[in-house]
């Protein structure tokens, strides 16, 4: 009974079994499970170890089953280190190990802790050939698994549902779905040749990339929402900024390079979030008070954003300033009347302004219309004129 296709004996079998441990894809779910435990008020190390081990074995199951199906069943892969018997033994061993982890969770934390971890095994075992033929489940299985691992890491510690771990899990599901779409694009030609319906095959390379960018952007905006709402610490904004910089760098790269950048950026994203939760830097530090400028505060913010808008328009070149002017000419009358009406009926007030009124509205509101229009057109021109991906 041979386990390895490339040798005999215990050493060859060990190498073949160990080859199914892929750190690049196993580290995120394991780290997410540990991160979920950190979110708990007083995490128990034995419970965390049992849950993290269950997550590891679920991902190991997914890799073994995927390799078995792709090589031994579909003949898609050129090689695989495990024989059919080796794959089955590895799956059986992982299943037994996972069951032992569930028993440990049941014993240490209670039946609900075991039940919340159980879906991870089904996601891993059913990834191929059941889930990987549909663009939704093929793309969403891994991110959803990480989201469950993160939430489960918290739940097994507390046996409680809380908004904060749910928010973190949601952010990671959205972010990693975007990354997975880019990753699947690396196999676009091959997947298309075998009628494998990934998102890239269904939407095309450009459509898939736009969807991935939208999901990544949504996840980063969600970080800002949750930070402002108090669910995330203020330091989490640095994680969003760091990953945003990586995403911008990867935006016009080819699928392989973009995937490499985004996966490594996700590690940084998680690490910075962990620092924010564990050490709570910036806690107790208030926002900078630009109100010290008194009546010139609103005007000063318009000067700052106006300068940024102008820089974007100048950088875009090719008539961007002219197009911004035409847009402003059409938009200004509507915006002016809208602004005048809302101020007149008392929808909002502007305390930090100079007090200068021009044609029924503060002079700052006239400038606001100009700055916002220029900023929107500048961003659009910058995005629209960017070179296509390789």
N, C-alpha and C positions, 0 to 999 in steps of 0.2 A: 504494500500500500504506500504509494509515493505521494508526498504532499507538494514537493517542488518539481517544476518542469525542467529545472536547470541543475539538477544534482540530486544526490541521495544522502541520507543520513540526517542526524539531528541538526547539524549546523546549516545545511542547505534548507531544511524545513523551517528553521528559525528565521533565516534570511528572507525566505518567501513570505512567511507570515508577517514579519516586520515590515516588508515592503508596502503593506497596505496601510501603514501609518503615514499619512501625508500631513506634515506639520502645518503647511500653508493653509490647508482647509480645516484641519482639526483644531488648531489653536483658537480661532474665533469662537466656536461654540463652547469650548472648554473655558475660555476666558470670560465669555458672557455669563456662564453659569456661576463662576466665581464672583463676577461683578454683581450678580443678583444677590448673592449671599452677603456681600459687603453692604448692600443697601439696607439689610436688616439691622435692627437696633443692637442686638447682641448675638451675632452668629455663632453657631456651634460648629466646631471644626469637624467632628465625626460626621455630622449630617451633611456638611458641605462636601466632604470627601466622597461620601456615598453618592451624592447627586452628581458631582463632577465626573465620577467614574462611570455612572450610568450614561451621561452625555457622551463621553469618550467612546464607550462601547456601541452606542447607537450610531455614531458617525463611522466607526470602524465597520460596522455591519453594512452601512450604505456603500462604503468603498469596495468591500469584498463582493457584495451582491452586484454592484455596478460593473466591476471587472469581470465577474463570472458571466453576466449576461452579454456584455459587449464582446467578449472573446469567445467563450465556449458556446453561446447560444446564437448570437447575431453575426458572429465572425466579423465584427467591425474593427476591432483592435488587431494590430500586427503581432502582439505578444502579450503574455500574462505570466507572472511568476508562479502561480498556483495551478495545480491540476484541478480537475473537477472534484476529486475527492478532497483535495486540500481546501478548496473553496467551501465545500460542505462542512468540513471539520471546523474551519475558521468561523463559519456562520453559527454552527452549533455551540462552539466554545464562547463566542460573543453573546449568544442568547442566554447561555447558562450564567455567564458573568453578569449580564444585565438583570436577570432574575434575582441573583444574589444581592445586587445593589437595591432592587426594589424591596426585597425582604429587609435589608438593613434600614432603608427609609421607613418602612412600615413599623419596624421595631423601635427605631430611635425617635421618629417624629409623628407616626400615626398613619393610618390608611390613606388619608387624603394626599400625603406627601408622595406615597408610591403611585397613586393614581395620576398625579399631575406630571410625573416623569414617564409614564407608560406610553403616551403618544409618540415620544421621540423614537422609540424602537420601530413602531409601525411606519413612521416617515422614512427611517433609514432602510428598513427591509423592503418596503414597497416602492422605493425610488425607481428601481429598474426591475421589471419592465413596465410596471403599472403606471407610475407617475411621470416618467420622463418622456412620454410620447405626446403629452398635452402641453401647449405653451405656458399655460397658467401654472400647473403643478410642477412642470419641469423647472420653471424659473423660480417659483415661490417656495418649493419644498425646503431648500437649504436656509433661506432667510427666515421662514416661519419656524423652522427648527431652532434657529438661534434665538428668535424671540421667545419661544417656549422655554429654552434653556435659561435665558436671563430671568424671565418671570418665575420659572420654577425654582431657580436658585434662591429667590426671595421667599417664595411661598413655602418651601419645605422648612425654612427657618421659623416662620411666623404662623403658618396655616391661616393667613389672612390675605385678602385681596386689597391692594392699595393703589392709589393713582400713580405714584412715582414709578414703581417698577413697570406698570403698564405703559406709561409714557415712554420710558427708556426702550422697552421692547418694541413699541410701535415705531420709534425712530429707527431702530436697527433693522426692522423688517423692511421698511421703505428704502433705507439707504442700501442695504445689501441686495435688495431686488434690483435696484439700478445697476449695481456692480455686476450682478449675475447676468443681466442682459448683455452688458458689454463683454463679459467673459464668454458667453455662448456665441457671440459674434465671431470669435476666433475660429470656430468650426463651421462657419456659414456655408462654404462651398460643399464640404463633406455632408453636413446635415441636409442640405438641399438635395444632394444626389441620392440620398437614401430616404427621402421624404420624411425626415424627422422634423416635426413642427415646433421648432424653437421660436422665440419671439422674433429673432432676426430673420428667420425664414418666412414667417407670417407677415411681418411689417416691412421687410427689407432692411438693409444695413442702415440707411439714413433714418428711416422711421424708428428702428430699434434704438438708435443712438439718441434721437430726440426724446423718446420716452424715458430712457435711462437718465438723461440729463435732467429731465423734469422731476423724476423721482428723487434723485440726489439733492436737487435744489429744494424740493418740498421737505425732505428730512432735515436739512440745515435750517430752513425757516422754522420748522417745528421745534428745533432746539431753542431758537430765540423765543418762540411763544412760551415754551415751558419754563425757560429761565426767567422771563418777565413775570410769569404767573407764580413763580416760587417753587415749582416742582423740581426744577434743576438748580444747582448752585450757580452763581454768576460766572464762575470759572469755566463753566461748560461752553460759554460763548467763544472762548479761546479754542476749544475743540472744534467747533463749527468753522471758525475762521481758518484753522490749520487745514482741515479737510477741504474747505472751499478752495484754498490755494492749490492743493493737490488736484482737485477736480478741474480747476481752470487749466492747469498744466497738462492734464490728460485729455482735455476736451477735443483737441485736434490731433491727438496721437492715434496711431493705428490700434486695432482691438487688442493685440498682444501686449504692446507697451502700455496702453491705457489700463488694461486689467492689472498689470504688475504694479503700476502707480497707485491705482485705487485700492487694491488689496492691502498694500503697505500703508497707504493713507488711513485705511480703516483701523489698522493696528494703532496708529498714532491717535486717532479719534478716540478709541476705547481707552487708551492709556491716559490721555488728558482728562477724560471724563472720570476715570478712576481716581486720579489725583484730586480732582474737584470734589468728589464725594468723600474720599478718605481724609484728606488734609484740610479741606474747606478753605483754600486760600481766597482772599478777597472778601471773606465773611465779615460783615460789619462795616465794610468800606462803602460809603454812599457814592452815588453818581456825582461826577463833577458838576458843580453848580455854575452853569453859564449865566445864571440870573444875576451874577455880580455886575454884569454890564448894564443892569437896570433897563431903562427905556430903549437901549440900543441892542438888547438881546436878540429879538426877532430879526432885526436887520443884519446882525453879525452872522446868524446862521444862514441867512439868504446869500450873503457874500461868500461864505465857505462853500455851500453847495452850488452856487452859481459859478464859482471858479472851476469846480469839478466838472460841471456840465459843459462849460466852455472848452475845457481841456479835452473832453471826449469828442466834442464836435470838431475841434481843430485836428485831433488825431485821426478821426474818420475821414476828413478831407473830402475831395470830390463833390463839392457842393452841399455838404452836410449843414453848414451854417445857413445857406440859402433855404434849404428844405425846412429847417427849424423855424426860420422866419415866416415862411408861408404857412406852416402849421399854426404858429402863434397868431397870425393874422386871422385865420378862420376860427380858432378856439377862443381868442380873447373876449369877444363880445358875449359869448355864452357864459364863460367863466366869470366875467365881471358881473353880469346880472345875477347869476347864481350866488356869488359871494355877497353882493349887496343885499339880496333878499334874506339870506340866512343870518347875516349880521343884524338886519333891521328887525326881524321877528324874534331875535334873541336865541338862536340856535347855539351859538358859542360866543365867547369873549376872548379878547387878546390883551391881557394886562401888561405884558412886557413889550411895549411898543413906544414909538416916539410921540404919538398923539397927533401926528400930521395926517389930516384927512384930505383926500383928493377925489373929487367927484363922488362923494358919498361913502367911500370906504377908505380904510387906512392905506397910506402909501405903501406899507409893507405888503399888503394884499395884492396890489398891482405888480410888485416885484415877484411875489410868490407865483403868480400865474406865469410870468416870464421864465422863472427859474425851473419850475416843474416841467413846463413844456420843453425847455431846452434839455433838461436832464433826461426825460423820457426819449426824446428824439436822439440824443447822444448815445444812450444805451442801445437803442434799436440799431442805429447806424454802426455801432461797434460790433454788435452781434451779427448783423446782416452782411457786413463786409469781411468777416473773418474767413480765412481760407478753408476749403473743405478738408475733412480728415483724409489721411492717406489710406 
